[in-house]
Amino acid sequence: DVGLENKYLVQFMSLNSSDKSLLASNRLEKKLKDDNFDLKLIVKPKLIDGKKFFRILTDKSFAFDNAKLLCDKFKKKKYKCILIKL
């Protein structure tokens, strides 16, 4: 079953500065910990239309259903998130 493969990351935001992204990911990780989410975040560069963006993502990948559940939990706590397919 394709849906069971860990092919999705949860993305919280995407910024156009590496420094800002690192700062934001550190802040976000602390905030998530305070909300009892034990997650490590990574910053991953992504070229979009020739511009470099830095995505703030979970370091673990998830099956689609699990990623969606996780994102829904975040949304209940007022975090913005989207799923990124690997």
N, C-alpha and C positions, 0 to 999 in steps of 0.2 A: 504493500500500500504506500503510494507516494506521499500521502499526508503524514505518514509516520517518520519520514526522514527529517533529520535536523538541518533544515535548509533556510531557516529564517532567523534574522536578527531583529531586535526591537530597537528602533532609532528614536531618540528623544528630540534631537535638533541637529541642524546643520548650519555651521557658521563659515564665514569666508576668511577667518584668521586662525592659524594654528594655535597661537598663544591664547586667544579668547576661548577657543574650543577646549583646550587643556584646563583652563581655569574653570570654565562652565562644567566640564565633566567632573572635576574634583568636587565642586560645590554640589552638583546633582547627586553624586555618589553619597556624600554625607547626608543630604536631605533624604535620599532613599533609605539609608540606614536608619534614620530617625523614624521613618514610616515602616520600619521592619521589613524592608526588601533587602535581602542580602545579595547584592549584585555588584559585579565589577564592570566598569565601563571602559571602553576603548575609544580612541579618536582615530578615524580612518579617512585619509584623503580620498576624494572622488572628483574626477574631472567631469564637469557638466557644461556643455557648449564652450569648451576651451577655458572655462574658469575653474579654479580649484576651490572645492568646498571641503570642510572637515566635519564629517558626520560623527555624532556622539551616539555610540551603539553599545548594546550589551556585548560582553566578551564571549558569551556562550551563544550557540545557535540552538534553535528549538524547532520541533515539528510545528507545522502551521497552526494546528488547533491549540497547542500549548502557548505559542507566541501570541495568538489572538486572545486567549484567556488572560495572559499576563498583561497585555496592552489594555484590556478592559479593566483589569484591577487598577492599573496606573491611572486610567481615565477617571475612575471613581474617586481617586485621590487628587484629581485636578492636574495630573501630568499630561502633557501632550505626547503622543507617540504614534509611530506608524511601523508597519512591518516592511522589512527589506529582504528580498529574496537573494540568496547567495548564488 
